[in-house]
Amino acid sequence: MLQSRDGLRTLSGRRVIIVGAGPGGLATALLLARAGLHVTVFDKDEAVGGRTKTVEAPGSYRFDIGPTFFLYPQILADIFASCGERLEDHVRLERLDPQYHLVFEEGGEIRATADMDRLEAEVARIAPDDARNVRRFFADNRVKLKFFKPVLEQAFHTLRSMASPAMLTALPHLHPGRSVDGDLKRYFADPRVRLAFAFQTKYLGMSPFRCPSLFTILSFLEYEHGVYHPVGGCGAVSEAMAGLARRMGVDVRLGQAVDRVTFAGKRANGVVAGSEHLQADAVVINGDFAKVIRDLVPQTHRPRWRDAKIAKARLSCSTFMMYLGLEGRMPETLGHHTILLAKDYARNIREITDGTLPMEPSLYVQHAGYTDGGMAPPGHTALYVLVPVPNLKAGIDWPATRPPYRRLVLERLRLLGLEDLESRIRYERIVDPTQWRDDFAVHEGATFNLAHDLMQMLYFRPHNRFGPGLYLVGGGTHPGSGLPVIYEGARITARLLIEELAGVRVPASAVGMPETAALTAGGEAS
């Protein structure tokens, strides 16, 4: 097939249904509407965003439910630009400096900053020899990202795609046999410094001692491109996307669950939602893959991902969440993002991976009011606390465990100078792995979806084109989890779908991608 802009005219009158108004579903809706398709988005919730939403609790406290910061906004900015809009006209993004405060229980701290002179000084306070290698680490990862970015922009629908020019060019820079921690040992001898550039693997729900070394680019992305707070919470981004989608003619139907995808032969041709059967030329599913695919698609239409395979899939960890509305303010020492890294971090991670509940856990605290006064009423604080824990395959009795674990987490917060929280709590919500499963439809409570090991990435991850007329987007499909990666996945999914319906190769710019991506991202729709 040849590139063609004229081919997009054939999309007039074609209809696409998107199941799920999470970040991937909304980004896909924008790109498909921009191409001229009639798009309907269903979501069972009354608000858009999926887990990337911001909720207002009693007492006027506001909390992000899942993601609490924004990385690499360029991809979403490109999507908005392809729709004739500027992201900054819709969302105010505050770049944080420091990005976060790392507190090592065994001693020492680092206030992470993109200012290389200051970062070297921070590292030198705990490991003077390692500070000399900070710039070399960033230089090497700048090259790694340059070569891996085309791979992230590429669809992987055949084994042949594993030998694409982009993949073969990137491979020497990826060192697939190393873990993140193993790769970092080439730069940093102090395990605390390695942790400062490795804890980001928890964004994927994985251990830095097992996660493939290519994911050192996560920490590089933070420093090179910034850690941002969307004013009003991360839900403000979802709301902005939905608002633009509606203005572009997308029909967003909230509070309406989809019961199943329908098929004509092997091809998806619509959905059943309540008593209504809506026909479509293609269907896109945006949801927790292992949960939603079994609910919506019969096994006969997913031969590569039958129930038995999904049951054996390797999953990420889960999280124990506390959303606390507190009377009074936080100490000045508590910044926007704070991470407490357990004294024996290797044991902490090993326990989570092996299904044992950590009794000396690491934890993450977001104090959004440090930057954004609108997240709590005057004189009050909205505090978000996340503790990585095993997913539900571990068999932990959470109804019995929940109260004592809550007490343990409050005690651990004392290590960050938060001494008197219990008496100041005016609102409290806890989400443990069972609630991730029951309230948020997350398979086995695995908050970060399928694990990102080598045999569940690229071609081996669920494909963006899942079958004739059936597409996926979200953390469970290629390229994987994390907001910028999900937006990249939306570009891949939208492009494949447009090419299938139009019958022509479309330019990269049609889905907000740079034209250089045409050499790597196309070809799989043929």
N, C-alpha and C positions, 0 to 999 in steps of 0.2 A: 504494500500500500504506500502511496505517496502522501506527503504532507499536503493538506488542502484546507483553506479557510472556507471555500465555497461549500464543502461537504457539510459544514455545520448547519447550512440552511435546511438540510434534510431532517433536522431534529425538531422542526416546527410541528407542534401537535403531539410530540412524543411525551409520555408521562413516566415519571420515576417516583417511587415511594421509598422514603427513608424511615427505618424503624429505629428510633432513638435520637434525641436531641442533645447528645453529648457533644464535646468539642469536635470530634471527627464527623459526626452527622451534620452539624451546623456548617462546618467548613466545606463539606461535600455539597451541601445544599446551595451554598453561595456559588460554587464553581459550576454546578449543573444549571442553575438558573441563569448564570452569566452566559452559558452556551445556548440558551434559548429553550431549555426543557421546562415542562410543567412539573413542579416538584411539590410533593406533599410530605410533610414530616409528622410522624406520630411519636408521642411519648406518653407513657403511663402516668408520669408525674405532672403536677400542676405548674411546674417551672422548668425552664430549659437548663441545660448544663450538665445533667447527670450528676456525677460526683463533683464536677467543677462548677459548683453553685455556691452562693453565699446566702445564708439564711439569717433571718432576724428572730431572735429568741425573746421570750418574755423578759421585760426589763430593758428592751431596746439594745440588747447586745447583738452584735453581728459576728458570724463565724463562717469562714470557709469550711466546707465539709471535707474536701479532699485536698487538692493542690493549694498551696498557700503562697506560691511565688511564680514568676513568669520568666522563662529563659528564652534566649534567642528569638526575639520578637520578629526578626526579619521575615520568617516564612509566612506568618500571619499577615504581616504588613504587605507582602507580595500578593497574597490572596485578596486583601482589600483593594490593593492598587489595580488588580486585574478587573475588579468590579467598579473601577472609577472612583474609589474612595481612599482617604488617608486614615490609617488606623489611629493616628494621634488625634484626629478629629472626633473619634468615638470613645476612646479610652485614654485616661491619663495614667501613664506608667512612670513610677518614681524609681530611678536607679538607686540601689542601696549601697552605701559605703559607710561602715564595713558591710560586706555582704552577709556575714554571719559571724557569730562568736563561738569558737570551738573551745570547750572546757574539757581537759583530760583529767579524769578522776585520779590517775596516778601522779598528777602534777603537771603544771604548765597550761598555757592557753595560747590561742592564736586568734587574732581579730583579722579575718580574711578580707583582703582588699585587692582591687585590680591595680593599685599603684605599686609597681614592682619594687621601688625602693623601700616603701613601707612594708610590703610583704616579706621581702628579704630580711628586714629588721625584725619582724615578728617571728619568722622561722629561726633567726639567729639567737633569739632569746632562749630557745630550748635546744637548738642543735646548730651551732655555728658552722660546722663543716657542711651540713646539708644546705645551708642558705646559699652556698656558692653554686649549687646545681639547679636552683629554682628557674633561672632563665633558660637553661638548657632543656629542662623538662617542657617548658612552654614552647620553645622553638621546635622541638621534636614533635609535639602534639599538634602544632600548627600544620606541619607537613602531613601528619597522620589524618587530620580532619580533611585537608585538601584532597587527599586521595580516596578517603572513605565516603565523602559527601555524595559523589556520583553513584555509589553503591546504594546509599539510602534513597536515592531518587529513582532507582530502578525497580521494576517489577520482577518477581521471581516466580514464574509459573511453570518453568520446565527445568529439568536438570541442566540443560544446555546453558541456561542463564547463569549457572554457577561458574561458568567459564567465559563470561562476557568480558569484553575488553576492560571495562571499568573494574571488574572483580580481579582480573589477572594483574592489572596495574597496581591495585591497592594491596594485594596480598603480601608483598614483601614488607609492607609498613605496618601490618596488623599483628604479626606474631601470635597466631591463633593458639599456639601451644602454651602460652604464658597466661597466668592470672593477672588481674589488675595489681595485686600486691607484689607478685613476682616481677612485673614490669617496673614497678616503682622502686624496687630494690636497686635498680641500675642507677638511680639518682639519689636516693635517700636511705641512710643507714638507720636513723631513729624511727622506730615503729610509729611514734606519734605523728611525725611529719608525713609518713606514708599514709596514715589514716586521714590526714587533712586533705589529701588528694585522692582518697579512695572511698570515703564514707558515702560518696554520691552514688555508689552502686546500690544503695538502699532505695534510691528512686526507682530502681527496677525490682526491688524486693529480693536482691541477691547478695551473696557474700563476696567481699573483695578478694577472698582467698580462692574463690571458684569462678567468679565472673570473668569472661574472656577479656584479655588485656586491651582490646580495642576500646573498651569503655573508659579508659583514662581520658578520653575526649570529653567526658561529662564535666569533670572539674575544669578542664581547659575552656570549655564553652562558658562556664560561669565567669571566669576571669577575663576572657577575651571579649565577650559580648554582654556581660552584665547580668546581675540578678535584680529583677524588678518586682515592685509591688504595684498591682493595679489598684488605684484609689477606689475604695468601695468594696474591695475584695476581688478574688479571681472570678467570682460570678459576674462581675461587671463586664468581663471580656465575653462571656457566654451571652449575656443580655445584648451586648452591642452587636454580636454576630446575628442573633435572632432578629433584632430590630432591622438590620440591613437586609436580611433575607426576606422579611415580610415586605419591605419597601420594593424589593425586586420581584414580588409576586409569589413568593413561596407560601404555601398554605401550611401553617404550623398549628397542629391540633394537639393541645395539651390535655392531660387527664383522660387519654384514650389509649388503652392497651391494644396491641396487635396480638391476636390469638395464634395465627400461623401464616406462613407463606404458602401461596397456592402455585400449582404448576400445571402447564399444558405439555404433556410428555415430559421431557427432561428440563424444560425451560421454565423459570420462574415467571409468572404472569400476573402477580398481584398479591394481596393479603386479605385476610379476614380479620375484621376488627369489630367485635360485638356481633351485631346482626347484619353488618354491612360487608359485602365483598367488593373490594375496589380493584379494578384491573390496572395493570401498568406494563410498560415495555421493559422495565427492569426494577429490581428491588435491591436496596442497600441496607444491610443490617449493621447498626452501631450499638454495641452492648458488650457485656462481659462474654467473650466468645464461648467458653466452656459451658456457661449457663444458657445463654440465649439461643445458641445454635441447636441445642437439643430440644428446646421448647418450641421452636418455630419451624425447624426443617426436619422432615423424616429422614431416617438413616439411608433410605434408598437414594436420596439426593445429596448425600455426603459420604461417598464411598471411602475417601481417604481419612475421614474423621468420624468413624462410627463411635458409638457409645463406649465400647471397650477401649479404644485408643484414647478417648478423652479421659476415661477413668485412670489411665496409666500416665497421663501427661504430667510432666514435672511443673510444679506450681511455685509461685513466689510465696514469700511469707505473708502474714497478716499484720494487723496493727490493733493495738488497744488505744482507744481515743478518749480524751477528756476535753470537753468544751466547757470552760468555767467562766461565768459572769461574776466578777469580784467587785466588792465595794472597796474603794480606795485605789491608789496608783501603785505601780511597780517600782522597785528600786531603780535608780538611774543607771545602775550597772547592767540591767537587763535590756538588751537591744532588741531589734526587730526579730531576728532569728538567732536562737541559741541551741547548740547541740552539746549535750553531755555524753561523752564517750567513756564507757565503762572501763574500770581499771584493767580487767582482763577481757579486752574486746574480742580477742580470738575465741575465747571460751563462750562469750556472749553470743557471737555469731554461730558458733558450732552448736550451741544449745538450740537456737532457733531452727537451724537447718535439720537437726536430729529430732525435733518435735518436743523438746523440753522447755518448759516455761522458765525464762531467766529470772532469778531472784535478785540479781544485781544488773538490771538492764541499762542499756543506753537509752536516751530519750531526746526528743526534739521539742522545743517550745517556740511558738510564734506569739509575739507580743505586737500585734499589728498596730496598736495604738501608739507605739513608739514613733511611727511614721504617719499614721492616718487616724486623726481624731474622731472620724465618723464611725469607728467600729464599736464604740461604747458610749453611753451617756456621760456627761461631765462628772468627773470625780470617780469614775468606775473604769474597770479594765476587762476586756475580753481576752481570755487566755486559751490557746489551743495547745494541747499536749498530745504527742504521738509517741507510742512505745512499740517498736517492732516485736512481734510475738509469732509463734508458729501458727500456720493455718489449721483448719479444722481436721485435717487428716491426722493430726497429733492426738485427737481424742480427748482433749482437755475438757473437764466439766466446768464450763464457763459460768453457769448460774451459781455454782458453789464457789468458784474461784474469784468471781468479779469483786465482791466486797473487800476481801483481804488484799487483792492486787491493787485496788484503788488506794488503799491505805499505804501500800508499799510505794506506789508512784508519788503520792503526796510527800512521803518521807524523802524520796530521792530528790524531789524538787528543792529540798533544803540545801542541797549541795550547790545550788545556783543562787543561794541567798534568799529563797522564797520561804520564809520561816512560819508565817502565820496565815496560811491560805484557808484552812478549814473554817475558821470563824468568820471569814470574809465572803464565803461563797453565797451568792444570792441567786444564781442559776447554775444548774449542772446537768450535763448530758454525757452519758458514757456510751460509746459504741465499741463492742468487742467483736471478735470474729463471727459469732453467731448472728449478730445484727447486720454485719456486712453481707452475710448470706441472705438473711430473711428480709431485711428492710431495703437493701440496695441491690439484690439479685447478683451477688458476687459468688461464683462457684467456690465452694469450700472456704469462703472468707478470704481467699487469696487476693489481697487488695491490689497487687500490682500485676495480676493476670498470669499468663503462662510465663515460666522462667525463661530467661534469655540466655540459655546455654547454647553451645554450638549446634546441637541437634534440634533446636527449636527456634532457629533464626533463618532468615533469608528464605530459600526454597522450602525449608523444613517447617516454617511457620505457616499457619493458615493463609491461603493466598488471597490477595485483594479481589481477584475474580474467582469466586468460589465455585461457580458453575454457570451454565448458560443463563444469562439474565439475572444472575445473583451475585452480589458483591458484598464485601466486608470492609469496614473501617473501624479503627480503634486500637487500643493497646494490645489486643489479642492477635492481631494480624500484622503482616509486614508493614513498616519497619519495626514496630514495637511500641513500648510504653513511653510516657512522658509527653507533655503538651506539644513541644515543637516537632517531635517525631510523629505524633498522631496527626498533626497538620500536614506533615510531609506525606503520610499515608493517605490522607484525603486527596492530595493532589494526584497520587498514583491511581487511586480508585476512580476518581472523577475522569481522569484521562482515559483509562481503559474502557470505562463505560461509554464515554462519548465516542471513542473510536469504534466500539462495537455497534452502536446505534447509527452512527454516521457512515460507517463503512469506509472511512478514510483515516489516514494518519493525521492527527491534529498538531498544530504547533505547540511547543512547550508553553508559550505565553497564554494559551487558552486556559491553562489551569494555574496561572501565576507562577510558572517556573521560568528560570533563565533559559535562553535559547540553547545554551551549551548543554543543557540537560537532554536535548533531543537526541544526542548521540548515545545516551546511556539508558534513558527511561523508556524509549519506544521499542517497538519490535516484538513485544510479547503479546500484542493483540492480534497478530496475524493468524 
